[in-house]
Amino acid sequence: MRILLVIPSRSYGTVPGYTKFPDEMLSIGGMLESRGHQVKLVDCNLDKKRPVDFLDFCPQLVGFCVATGPNITDALTQSSEFKNLFPGVKIAWGFRHASAYPAEVLRESCADYAVIGPGEFTIAELADHLEKNSTDYSSIKGLAFKNSDGMIIINEPRPFMADLDSLPDPAWHLIDVNRYSDVTLNTSRGCPFKCTICSDPTFYGGNMCDLSAERIVAQMELLHKKYGIQHIYFSGERFVINRERLHQFCRLVIHKKWKITWNAPVSGALDEETVRLMKKAGCTSVLFEIETGSQRMLSFINKGTVSEMESTFWLLAKHHIIPTLFMMYGYPTESVEDFNESLTFMKRLDSPPYLYMKFVPYPGTVLFDYCLEHGLLKTPRTLQEWADFPIQCANEINLSQVPQQKMDEAMSDFRRSYATRRVRFMLRHNPAFFLDAVKRPREFFRSVWDLGKYYIDIMLDPTNGSQSWLSKLIKKNRHSGGSESPRLQTKQVTRGGEVS
């Protein structure tokens, strides 16, 4: 069967959407190919191809990866275009938004199926049914569909797949790997923690599984030898949490004496032995998901303690692993005191590199439900309203008790000092990094490239404060009676999930 996998555009108006390595779609592609299907993949954030460009391929099934946010608009547009161009083509939507609201997706005439939860086996079984011209989908767990009478049917959930090693390797050949600035390996699913800002507990049903250390190393080696990849980001919250596997992975990599470097997310405490092993195995940096420097707010979002975060931070800095903090502000119930504690916390850490975002509650998280229950939000009524939801939350709604002006000032300082703060911290705590400009110029200039890329993202990101230029543009457009809102990239952070 001819199957086209589509990552819809995250663009906002004339500004292109940011790129994200398509782990989920590559995994689905690998599964479909292992079943004998012919697969193509298009990432509309890199490739300008539209449905008309696939006339020769003539897809029989088109699958869209859709998160809550601007990519919904492009998914709706393309789904309708595919339907008009290819009579009989079937359209399936999957990933976070389709999993949270399958019935809403299927109310659209251009969508035939919604895949709920991880999609490898569900879409593979769907493709097998379609190839056999079977219209009885009742046995496909994790699938929602419309029957012959137009009634929406939501099948029972698919059991959690506990063995990631049983999956085929991601189908990297479906994309130009080197066009992505960050090459990612997804090493786990689920998380033992129950943070209220995270959609993983809902998406994975509270279950967890890990790719084995041996399989991670094998995939790492394949990416290096076949595609020349020198640096990899290991996604999945459990990459660092599963200490036994992490230590085993580090020892395997150290034994191979590779020059490949890597980074990963860190959510809680690390001990010195683990940090030392990570450094020796090639870890150059981590995304340290601290979220807030207020202990009251950490408890509110069901996360760890400020003291363990601080201790882990200095261990990382001691061993010259760059800890880039991920911080959010504007939480429900957040007070001025909580907000100031976060700013003080970062100063106490010698003003390190950090990413700063306005909190946006997403479907499938406890805090999203909290906001609905307390009248802080209203659920969008249509898919198109969901496309604008993250930007409206970030730019027009204050869920916290912190005055908007105070948040705007902190965001302005973040934007202004983003690049210089990183350089200053490196000079103080890892000056050897700059010597690598001579010893390892490729890695050095990759870091400089990333710095510039993320700086541009930050300057354009509409979720970073209601007084951003984008907010003013949105309001101007609405007040002038514009028929179409400008669209720009919006990063959706779901803790172990998609960004949209």
N, C-alpha and C positions, 0 to 999 in steps of 0.2 A: 504494500500500500504506500502511496506517496503522501508523506506527512511534512508539513511546514511548521516549524516552531518559531514564534514571533515574540520578541521582546519589544513592546510598544515604546514609543518615544516619551521621554520624561520632559520634553522641552516646554518652555513657557514663552509663547510668542516667537520672536526671532532669535532668542537665546537658546542654544542647543542644550539638550539634557546631558547630565553627567553620565559617564560610563561606569559600569560595574561588571566585573567578571561574571559571566552567566553560569555559575555553578549548577543551579537547579536545572536549567534547561539542558546543559551538557550531560547531566546525569540521566535525564529523561531520554535524550537523544541516544545515549549509549544503550539504554534498555530497549528502545524501539529497534535499533539496528540489530541487537542480539536476537530479536524475534523475526528478523528478515525483512523489515520495512525499509523503504527508501526515505531518507530524512535530509531535510535542509533546515538551516537555522539562520534567521536574520535578526540582527540587533539594530533597531531603528535609531539608536543613539549614536551609532557609528556609521551605519549604512543608510543611504537615502532611498533605498528600494521601496517601492510601494506594491500593492497587490497586482497592478498591471504588469509589473516586471517578472511575474511568475507564470505568464501565459504558457510558456514552453513546458514548465514543470507540471502545471495543472494539478495542484494539490487536491487530494480527496478529503483530507482532515487538516485543519489549521488549529494549532494550540497557542493560546496567549498566556503569558505570565503576567498577572495583574496584581499590583499592590494598591493600597489606598492612596490616591493622589493623582497628579496630572496625567499619568500614563493611561488612566481610564478613558480619557478623551480620545486618545489615538487608538486605543483598542476598540472603542465603539465605532469610530470612523472606518478603520480597516475591516472590522468584521462585516460591516454593511457592504463595503466595496468588494470583498471576497464573495459575498453572497450574490451580488449583482453580476460579477464576472464569471463565476464558476457555478452554474446550476447544479444543485445536488451536493455541493461541498458542505461539510459539517464543521461547525465552529465550537471549540471547547475553551473555556476559561478556567485557569487554575491559579494557585498560590493564595496569598493571604486574604485578599478581599473576597475572592470567589469562595474561599473556605468559610469566611465569616458570614457572607450573605448570598448563598447559592440561589435562593428563590428570587431575590432581587435581580441578580444577573440574568436568570432565565426568563424574567418578565420582558426582557429585550428580545425583539423578534430576530435579531441577528445572532443570538447565542443559542446553541442547541444543548450544550452540556456544561456542567460545572464540576470540576474535580476538587474534592474536599480533602485537605491534608496533603502530605507528600505524594507526588503524582506518578512515580515510575510504573508501578504495577497497575494502577487504575487506568491510565491512558493506554498502556500496552494491551490490557484486556479489552478496552473499548475499541482499539484499532483492530484487534482480532475479530470482534463481533461485526464491525463494519465491513471488513474484508469478506466475511461469510454472508453478508447481507442479512444478518440477524438483527431484529429490532426488539428482541427481548433482553433488556438491560438489567433486569431485576437481580441477577446474580453478581453484578459488578459492585463490589463494596467500595464506598467512598465516592460514588458517582451520583450526581443529581441530573435529571433530564426531564424533557416534556414528552408525555405519551401521545398516542395518536389523537386523543381528544384535546390536546393542549394543556392537560393538567400537569402540574409540576410534581415530580416524584423525587424524593430524597431517600436514597438507599441507606442501609445501616453503615456505620463507619467501618473503614478498613482497619483490620488489626495492625498494631504497630509492628514494623519490621525491625527485629532486634539485632540482625546481623548485617551490618553495612558492607562487610567483606564479600557478601554474596552478590552485590551489585557489580555489573560490568564497570570498567573504567569510564570516566566521563569521555564523551566523544569530542575531544579537543580539535580533531581535524575538521569539524563543522565550522570553525571560526578561524580567523587569523589571530592566533594567540598573542603575537607581538604587538598588536594594535592596542592592547590594554596595558595601562601603566601599572596596574596591580594584578598579578596572576594569583588566583586563590585556589586553595584546596580545602574543601569542606570535610572536616575530620570527625564530626559528631553531630548528633541530633538530640535535642532536648537538653535539660539542665536540672541539677538537683535543687537549685534555688527557686524560690517562688516570688521573684520581684514583681511588684504590682504594675510596673511600667512595661513589662515584657509580655509578648504574645505567644512565646514558646509553650508555656503550660497548656494553652488552649490548642494550639496548632498540632502539637505532638501528644496531646492527651495526658501530659504528666509523665510520659515515658522517656527513656534515654537509651542511646546506643553509641558505640564508638567504632571508628575504623581502626584496625589494628596498627601498631607501630610499624610492623613489617610492610603492610600495604601502603601506608603513608610514604615510607621511604622509597618503595618501588615506584609509586606515582611521581614522587619528587624526582627520581632518577630519570624517568621517562620524559618528563617535562624539560629537564636539563639537556638530555642527549638529543632529543628529537626537535625541540624548539629553541634550544639555547637559553633557557630561562636561568637567571642567576639569583633571583630573589623571589620568595613565595610568601604570601600571607595565608596563615592557617586559620580558617574561620571555624566556628563552632565553639560554643562557650566551654565545652568540656576539654578542649585541647590542653589547657593548663590545669584545669580542675582535676582531671584523672591523673594523679601524680605517678602512679605505677607505670602507666603507658607513656607519660611524658619522659620519665627517666629512661625507659627502655628505648624510646625514640632517640633521645639525645645520645645515648651510648652507641646506637647503630650508626648515627650520622658521624660521630667523632671517629669511630672505627674506619669509616670510609675516607676520612681526611678530605672532605669536599671543601670547595671554596664557596658553595652556595650559602646565601644568607637568608634569614627569614624573620618575620614578626608575627604577632598573634594578639588576640584580646586577653586581658586579665581582668577578673571581676572581684577578686578578694585577696586574702593573705597568701604570701609565698614565703618559704623558708630559704635560708642562705644557700643550702646545698642545692636546691632546685634552681635558684637563680644562677649559681656558678656553673651548673651543668648546661643551662640554657645558653649562656654566653659562650661557653666552649663549643657548643654544637652549632653556633652561627647566628644566634638571636641578636639582632641589632637594635630592636625597639619593640615596644608593646603599646597597644591602645589600652590605657588604664581606665576602665569604666567605673570611675568613682561616683559620678552622677551629681553629688552635692557634698559640701563640706560641713553641713549641719547634721549633727547626730539625730536631732528630732526628725528631720526630713529623711534621713537614711532609714530610721525605724518606720516611718510612714510608708516608704516604698518597699519595706521588708528586705533591706539590704544589710551589709555588715556594719562595722564600726569605724569611726574616723581614725582611731588609734592604729588599727590593723592596716588601714589604707596608707597611713603615713609611714608606718614601719616598712611596708612593702616598697613604697616609693623610694625610700632612701637605700634599700638593698639593691634595687634596680640601678639607681644612679651610681652607687658604689662600684658595681661591676660593669659600668659603662654600657648599660642597656637603656636607651632613651625612653623614658616614660612620658608619653603624651597623654595628658589627662583628658577624659571626656566628661564634660560638666554640662548640666542643664539647669535652667532657672525657670521660674514662673509656675511651679507646681501648685496644685490646689492646697490650700491652707498655709502655704509658705508666707512667712512674715518677713518684715524688714530685718529683724534680728537673724533669722535663718539665712536670708540673702547675704547679709554682711559676714556671717560666719563662713560662707563659701569663699568670699573674696579674701578674708583673712587667712583662711586655710591655704589658698594658693600662694599668698605672700609668704607664709610660713615655709612653704616648699621652695622658696627662692624664685618665685614667679617662673615656673617651668613652662614648656610648650603645652598648650591646652586647646581643645576644641570646645566651643561654647555655643549652646543652642537653646532656643526657647522650647519649653516642654509642650509637646502636642500629644494628646491622648489618642491612641489608635484602637480600633475595634479588636476584640479578643483579649484586651488587657483589663485587669481589675480596676485601674484608675479611669479607664473609659467609662465603665459601668458606674463608678463612683460619681463622675461628673454628670452623668445623665440623672442619677438618683437625686443629686443635690441641685438640680436645675441649672448647672453651669453650662450645659451644652444641650443642643437639640439634634436628634439624629437626622441627617440629610434625607430628603424624601426621594431623590432620584440618583441614578448613577452619576449623572453630570454634576450634581451637587457634591457628591463624594470626591469628584476630581478636584474641586476647589477647597475641600474641607481642610487639609493641612495648612494651606496658605491663609485661609480666613482665621483659623485658630491662632496661628502664629502672629498675625498682623492686626487682628481686629478684636481679639478676646483676651482679657486678662483674668486668668483663673486664680491668681494668687492675691495676696493682700499687699503686695509690693507696688508702690506707685510706678506707673509706666515710665515716667521720666527717669527714675533711678535705674530701671532696667536698661533703658536706652543709653544712658551714660556709660554703664558697664559694658554694653555691647560695642559702643563707639570706641572705648579704650581697647577692647579686644581686637577689633579690626585694625586699629591704628598701630598696635604694637605686635601684631601676629608674627611677622618675620624677624624683627629685631629681638624679640624676647627669646625666640628659639636659638638664635646665634649667641646671644649673651649667656644663656644657660649652658650651652655646649662649651663655650670658652671657659666657664667656671668649673664645670663638672666632668667634661670629657674633651679636653683640648687635643688629645691624640686623634680625635675624629678629623681634624683639619690636616694633620700630617698624612692621613690616608688619601688626601687629594693627590699626593705624589705617588704613594704606594699602590693605591687602588682607585685610580681616577674614575673608572666606570661606576663604582658604587657611590663615590662622592657626588658625581654629577647627577646620578639618579636621585640622590637625596635633595639636591638643589632643584631639580626638575619637579619633584613631588612638592617641595615647599612652595614653588611658584604656582603649581596646579591647584593646591589646596587653598592658597591665598586668593586665587581668582574665584574658586568655588565659594569661599566665605564672603567675598565682596558681592557676589550675585545671589547668595542664598536668601530667599524671602522668609525663611523661618527664623531669622536672627534678629527680630525686633520690629515692632510695629511702626517705627519711624524710618525704616529703610526706604530707599528710593522706590523699591517695588511697591511697597504699601501705598505710597503717594500716587504711583502710577495706577494702581488698582482703583483707588478711590476717585482719581480724576476721570478714569474711564467710565466708572459707574455714574458719576455725577453728570458727565457729558452725554449720557445715554448711549454709550458704546455698546454695540451688539455682541462683542466678544471680548472677554477678559484677556489680558496679556498672560502668557504662560511661560514660566521659568522653572528651572530645576528646583525641586524641594526634597531635601533628604529626609527620609522616614527612617527613624531608628527604632527597631523593634527588639533589640537585644537578641542577637542570634538569628534574625530574620532579614528580610529584604529591606533595602532602602529604596525609596521611590521618589 
